[in-house]
Amino acid sequence: MRRLAHLAGAATLIVAAEFALVAAPASIALIPVDGEGAGYWTRWRGPSGQGTVAGTNYVDTWSDTTNVKWKVAVPGRGHSSPIVWKDHIFLTTARDDGTKVSMLAFRRSDGALLWETSVPATGVEYVYQKNSHASATPATDGRRVYASFGTHGLAAFDFDGKIVWHRKLGDLRNYHGSAGSPVLYKDRVFIYQDHDGSSTLRSFVAAFNARTGAVIWKKDRVESVGWGTAIVINAGGRDELIVSGQQKVYAYDPDTGTELWTVRGNTFEVIPTPVVGHGLVFCSSGRAGPTFAIRPGGKGDVTDTHVAWSSPRGSPFVPSAIIHDALLYMINDMQSILTVLDAKSGKLVYQERLGEPAREGFSSSPVAVGDKIFFTNDLGQTFVIQAGSAFKLLRVNELHAQVLASPALVGGTWYWRTDRELLAIGR
């Protein structure tokens, strides 16, 4: 393992502090899953919404044969992550080059396939070789399961596999295909789709009634490409829907869709989901774009007043970042470099390479369990890192399969989707 940098002033990573002229709201937090759902994995990046796992009874050592409770084949192809509610695991998949897209339900106790339900399909999006026609992770409120299938639309299923509603949104022309996951909030489902536009559909962000699928509000966007997932935060008593997109970060009123504030400076391509901590929202963009630390709660263009700091190096292209204690961890998937910054100041703590350098070598987003951070590359290698200000690689776990999805963790068990199987890993 080659040490890349340890000094905050290292020439390889210059952190530009653009200290905000305004104070942050008294409290800022990503709205978590509460109630019964907090005990399961109901959405992209879990109950916390940012990959932080409650509980410490999870193994940190595994392979495709070690600590495997069960493994089953997954029909079709997809990169969506599993979600879990009680004894159900839900995944989306696509068959026949995307002409058939489906929701799958597995029994959590033994991996048995319970049902597969396909949605009406019209037209097929072109997808990049690393993307799939089933890349958006579903979400559940314990009553229905909601999934985005890009051009094939947004759908809700009951737990017996019946389609409750299906809304065709229009033909999407995102040059790598669709990927952003739906987000639940109160009585509604949010999704945003940025694409090249067509005669029937512009880029948009919208809220749909979770019970009926009816449009509550819909706002056109000017962005032409994007694959991210929104988050909903509470900033000093005001809820904000945050969309980190092409060229800008936006905040919308989740009740009405009114644009609240924007920050300029993102690059052309944006995938990572924002994370929240220490009174800041952290947004990364592009193959070599900046990472911004933004104080929410503003109005209009707040680039010059609400950016606490920005870093021009280390940003991920696909994986989202993760916060653990005082530190922000990011894996740059174009060089396999782990960058750790002080979350409040943006100062570099350290950089290290995880495995061999590879262009687009990481897709899965990291997970934090206890005092360990887990980073998984596309080869199915999970690098287990000791959390803290000094780099310490504890071990590398091998699944010997391609892994582009992020795991779900419930009740002491990891649930991993590879390119061909679903595995339960635990004691």
C-alpha positions in Angstrom: 0.0 0.0 0.0 1.5 3.3 -1.1 1.2 6.3 1.1 0.0 9.2 -1.1 -0.3 12.2 1.2 -0.6 13.0 4.9 -0.2 16.8 5.1 -3.1 19.1 4.7 -0.9 21.4 2.6 0.3 18.6 0.2 0.5 19.8 -3.4 -1.5 16.8 -4.6 -4.6 18.0 -2.7 -5.4 21.6 -2.1 -8.4 22.3 0.0 -9.9 25.7 -0.8 -11.7 27.1 2.3 -14.5 29.4 1.2 -15.9 30.1 4.7 -19.5 31.0 4.6 -20.7 34.5 5.6 -23.7 33.1 7.4 -24.2 30.8 10.2 -25.8 27.4 9.7 -29.3 26.6 11.1 -29.3 25.4 14.7 -29.7 21.8 13.7 -29.3 20.0 10.3 -30.0 16.3 9.8 -31.0 14.0 7.0 -34.5 12.8 7.8 -34.1 9.1 9.0 -36.5 6.3 8.8 -38.4 6.1 12.0 -40.8 3.6 13.6 -40.8 0.0 12.7 -38.9 0.7 9.5 -35.8 1.8 11.4 -35.1 -1.8 12.2 -34.9 -2.8 8.6 -33.2 -1.6 5.4 -36.0 0.2 3.6 -34.2 2.4 1.1 -31.0 3.3 -0.7 -28.3 3.5 1.9 -30.5 2.2 4.7 -32.4 3.8 7.6 -29.8 6.5 8.0 -29.9 7.3 4.3 -26.1 7.5 4.3 -24.7 4.0 4.9 -24.2 4.2 8.7 -25.4 1.1 10.4 -26.7 0.7 13.9 -25.5 -2.3 15.9 -22.2 -4.1 15.9 -23.1 -7.7 15.6 -22.0 -8.0 12.0 -19.1 -10.1 10.8 -16.2 -8.2 9.2 -14.7 -11.3 7.6 -16.2 -13.2 4.7 -15.7 -14.8 1.3 -18.0 -16.6 -1.2 -17.8 -19.6 1.1 -16.9 -18.2 4.6 -19.7 -16.9 6.8 -22.2 -17.5 4.0 -25.6 -18.4 5.5 -27.2 -18.9 2.1 -26.8 -17.9 -1.5 -29.3 -18.0 -4.4 -29.3 -17.2 -8.0 -30.9 -13.9 -9.1 -32.7 -14.1 -12.4 -32.0 -11.4 -15.0 -29.5 -8.6 -14.6 -29.5 -5.5 -12.5 -27.4 -3.3 -10.2 -30.1 -2.1 -7.7 -29.3 -2.8 -4.1 -31.5 -5.0 -1.9 -33.9 -3.6 0.6 -35.4 -5.5 3.5 -38.7 -5.5 5.4 -39.4 -8.3 7.9 -38.9 -11.6 6.1 -38.9 -10.0 2.6 -35.9 -8.9 0.5 -36.8 -6.9 -2.6 -34.7 -6.4 -5.8 -35.4 -5.1 -9.3 -34.1 -7.0 -12.3 -34.2 -6.8 -16.1 -34.4 -9.6 -18.7 -34.1 -9.8 -22.5 -31.9 -6.7 -22.8 -34.3 -4.5 -20.9 -37.5 -5.4 -22.7 -38.8 -7.0 -19.5 -38.3 -5.3 -16.1 -39.5 -6.8 -12.8 -39.6 -6.6 -9.0 -38.4 -9.7 -7.2 -39.2 -10.8 -3.6 -37.1 -13.3 -1.7 -37.7 -14.8 1.7 -35.1 -13.4 4.0 -34.7 -16.5 6.2 -33.5 -18.8 3.4 -33.4 -16.8 0.1 -36.3 -18.6 -1.6 -37.8 -16.6 -4.5 -41.3 -15.7 -3.4 -42.5 -13.9 -6.6 -41.5 -11.9 -9.6 -43.8 -9.3 -11.1 -43.1 -7.5 -14.4 -44.3 -4.0 -15.2 -45.7 -3.0 -18.6 -42.7 -2.1 -20.8 -42.7 0.2 -23.8 -39.4 1.1 -25.5 -35.9 0.3 -24.2 -33.4 2.8 -23.0 -29.8 2.6 -24.1 -27.6 1.9 -21.1 -23.8 2.1 -20.6 -22.0 -1.2 -20.2 -21.6 -0.6 -16.5 -25.3 0.4 -16.1 -28.3 -1.8 -16.3 -32.0 -1.5 -17.0 -32.6 -2.1 -13.2 -30.1 0.1 -11.4 -32.5 2.2 -9.2 -32.8 0.8 -5.6 -36.5 0.4 -4.5 -38.0 1.8 -1.3 -40.7 0.5 1.0 -42.9 1.9 3.8 -43.9 -1.5 5.0 -47.2 -1.4 3.0 -45.9 -1.0 -0.6 -42.6 -1.3 -2.5 -41.8 1.6 -4.9 -39.4 1.3 -7.8 -38.2 3.4 -10.7 -37.7 1.7 -14.0 -36.6 4.7 -16.1 -38.4 4.8 -19.4 -40.7 2.0 -18.1 -42.0 4.3 -15.4 -42.6 4.4 -11.6 -44.5 1.6 -9.9 -45.8 0.5 -6.5 -46.3 -3.2 -5.5 -47.9 -4.8 -2.6 -46.1 -7.5 -0.6 -47.9 -10.2 -2.6 -46.5 -9.0 -5.8 -49.6 -7.2 -7.2 -49.0 -3.8 -9.0 -50.9 -1.2 -7.0 -50.2 1.5 -9.5 -47.9 2.2 -12.4 -47.2 5.6 -13.9 -45.4 5.9 -17.2 -43.4 9.1 -17.1 -42.3 9.4 -20.8 -39.3 8.3 -22.8 -36.0 9.1 -21.2 -32.8 9.9 -23.2 -30.1 9.8 -20.6 -27.0 8.8 -22.5 -25.9 6.2 -19.9 -29.4 5.1 -19.0 -31.4 5.8 -15.8 -30.3 5.1 -12.3 -31.6 7.4 -9.6 -33.6 5.8 -6.7 -37.1 6.9 -5.4 -37.2 8.7 -2.0 -40.1 8.4 0.4 -41.3 11.4 2.5 -44.6 11.6 4.4 -47.3 10.7 1.9 -45.2 11.0 -1.2 -42.5 9.6 -3.5 -39.8 11.8 -5.0 -37.9 11.1 -8.1 -35.9 13.3 -10.4 -34.9 12.4 -14.0 -32.4 14.6 -15.9 -32.0 13.7 -19.6 -31.6 15.2 -23.0 -35.3 15.9 -23.3 -37.9 14.9 -25.9 -41.1 16.2 -27.4 -43.1 14.7 -24.6 -40.8 14.9 -21.6 -38.3 17.5 -20.2 -36.0 16.8 -17.3 -37.9 17.1 -14.1 -38.2 16.6 -10.3 -41.6 15.4 -9.0 -43.6 14.3 -6.1 -46.1 11.4 -6.5 -48.9 10.3 -4.1 -47.6 7.1 -2.5 -51.1 5.6 -2.3 -52.3 6.4 -5.8 -49.3 7.4 -7.9 -51.0 10.8 -8.7 -48.7 13.7 -9.4 -48.6 16.1 -6.4 -46.2 18.5 -8.0 -43.7 18.5 -10.9 -41.0 21.0 -11.8 -39.1 21.1 -15.1 -35.3 21.2 -14.9 -32.7 22.4 -17.4 -30.1 19.7 -16.7 -29.5 17.2 -19.5 -27.9 14.3 -17.7 -27.7 12.8 -14.2 -28.0 9.6 -12.2 -28.2 10.7 -8.6 -30.7 10.2 -5.8 -32.2 13.1 -3.8 -32.2 13.4 0.0 -34.6 15.2 2.4 -33.1 17.1 5.3 -34.4 19.2 8.1 -32.5 22.5 8.3 -33.4 24.4 11.5 -37.1 23.4 11.3 -37.4 23.6 7.5 -37.5 20.5 5.4 -35.5 20.6 2.1 -35.3 18.2 -0.8 -31.7 18.3 -2.0 -30.8 17.4 -5.6 -27.1 17.4 -6.5 -27.2 17.7 -10.2 -25.4 18.8 -13.3 -23.6 22.1 -12.6 -25.6 22.9 -9.5 -26.9 21.7 -6.2 -30.6 22.5 -5.7 -32.9 22.7 -2.7 -36.7 22.4 -3.2 -39.6 22.7 -0.8 -40.7 19.1 -0.5 -44.4 20.1 0.0 -44.7 22.4 -3.1 -41.6 22.0 -5.3 -40.7 25.6 -4.9 -36.9 26.2 -5.5 -35.3 27.4 -2.3 -31.6 27.8 -3.0 -28.8 26.7 -5.4 -25.1 26.4 -5.3 -23.0 26.5 -8.5 -19.9 24.5 -9.2 -20.8 20.9 -9.8 -19.4 19.3 -13.0 -21.2 17.9 -16.0 -21.8 14.3 -14.6 -23.2 13.8 -11.1 -24.0 10.4 -9.4 -23.1 10.5 -5.7 -25.9 11.0 -3.2 -25.2 13.9 -0.8 -24.5 13.1 2.9 -25.1 15.3 5.9 -23.2 16.0 9.1 -21.7 18.7 11.3 -24.3 21.3 10.1 -23.3 20.7 6.5 -24.5 19.0 3.3 -21.6 17.4 1.4 -22.0 17.0 -2.4 -19.5 15.5 -4.9 -19.5 15.5 -8.6 -17.9 14.3 -11.8 -14.8 12.2 -12.5 -12.6 14.9 -11.0 -15.0 17.4 -9.7 -15.2 19.3 -6.4 -16.7 18.3 -3.2 -18.7 21.0 -1.6 -19.6 21.5 2.1 -22.8 23.6 2.0 -24.7 25.3 4.9 -28.4 24.8 4.0 -31.2 27.1 4.8 -30.5 29.9 2.4 -32.5 31.6 -0.4 -31.6 32.0 -4.1 -28.1 31.6 -5.3 -26.0 31.1 -2.2 -22.7 30.0 -3.7 -20.9 33.0 -2.3 -22.4 32.8 1.1 -23.2 29.2 2.1 -20.2 27.2 0.9 -18.2 26.5 4.0 -15.4 24.8 2.0 -14.7 23.0 -1.3 -12.1 20.4 -2.2 -10.9 20.1 -5.8 -9.4 16.6 -5.4 -10.5 13.1 -4.3 -14.2 13.3 -5.3 -15.9 10.1 -6.3 -17.5 9.6 -9.7 -20.0 6.8 -8.8 -19.9 5.9 -5.0 -21.3 8.2 -2.4 -19.3 9.5 0.5 -19.7 8.5 4.1 -19.3 10.4 7.4 -17.9 8.8 10.6 -17.4 10.9 13.6 -15.4 14.0 12.5 -14.2 12.6 9.2 -15.6 12.5 5.6 -14.5 9.4 3.6 -14.5 9.3 -0.2 -13.3 6.7 -2.7 -12.2 8.1 -6.0 -13.2 5.3 -8.4 -11.1 6.6 -11.2 -7.8 5.9 -9.4 -8.9 3.7 -6.4 -7.8 6.3 -4.0 -9.4 6.8 -0.6 -9.5 10.4 0.5 -10.3 11.3 4.1 -11.1 14.9 5.0 -11.9 16.7 8.2 -15.6 17.3 7.7 -15.8 20.7 9.4 -12.8 22.3 7.7 -12.2 20.3 4.6 -8.5 19.8 5.5 -6.8 16.6 4.2 -6.3 13.9 6.9 -4.8 11.3 4.6 -5.0 9.6 1.2 -4.3 5.9 0.4 -4.9 3.6 -2.5 -7.2 0.6 -2.1 -6.1 -2.2 -4.3 -5.0 -1.7 -7.9 -5.7 1.6 -9.7 -8.6 1.1 -12.0 -10.7 3.4 -14.0 -14.3 3.2 -12.8 -13.2 0.5 -10.4 -15.7 1.2 -7.6 -19.5 1.4 -7.9 -20.8 0.2 -4.5 -21.1 3.0 -1.8 -19.3 2.5 1.5 -20.9 1.3 4.8 -19.9 2.1 8.3 -20.4 -0.4 11.1 -19.1 0.4 14.5 -15.5 1.6 14.2 -15.0 0.2 10.7 -15.6 1.5 7.2 -16.2 -1.0 4.3 -15.3 -0.1 0.7 -16.2 -2.7 -2.0 -14.9 -2.5 -5.6 -16.3 -4.0 -8.8 -14.2 -7.1 -8.4 -16.1 -8.0 -5.2 -13.1 -7.1 -2.9 -14.2 -5.3 0.3 -11.5 -3.3 2.0 -12.1 -3.1 5.8 -10.7 0.2 7.1 -10.2 1.1 10.8 -12.1 4.4 11.2 -9.9 7.3 12.4 -7.2 9.8 11.4 -4.5 7.2 10.7 -4.9 4.8 7.8 -5.2 1.1 8.9 -6.3 -1.6 6.5 -7.6 -4.5 8.6 -8.4 -7.0 5.8 -9.6 -7.6 2.3 -12.7 -9.8 1.9 -13.3 -11.5 -1.5 -16.6 -12.5 -3.0 -15.0 -13.6 -6.3 -17.8 -12.0 -8.3 -18.6 -8.7 -9.8 -20.3 -6.3 -7.3 -21.8 -3.0 -8.4 -24.7 -2.9 -5.9 -24.4 -1.7 -2.3 -25.2 -4.1 0.6 -28.2 -4.1 3.0 -27.5 -4.9 6.7 -30.3 -6.1 9.0 -30.2 -8.1 12.2 -26.5 -9.0 12.1 -26.6 -10.2 8.5 -25.2 -8.6 5.3 -27.2 -9.0 2.1 -25.0 -8.7 -1.0 -26.1 -8.7 -4.6 -23.4 -9.8 -7.1 -23.8 -10.0 -10.9 -25.4 -13.4 -10.5 -26.4 -14.1 -6.9 -27.9 -12.8 -3.7 -26.0 -13.8 -0.5 -26.7 -13.6 3.2 -23.5 -13.3 5.2 -23.3 -13.5 9.0 -22.6 -15.8 11.8 
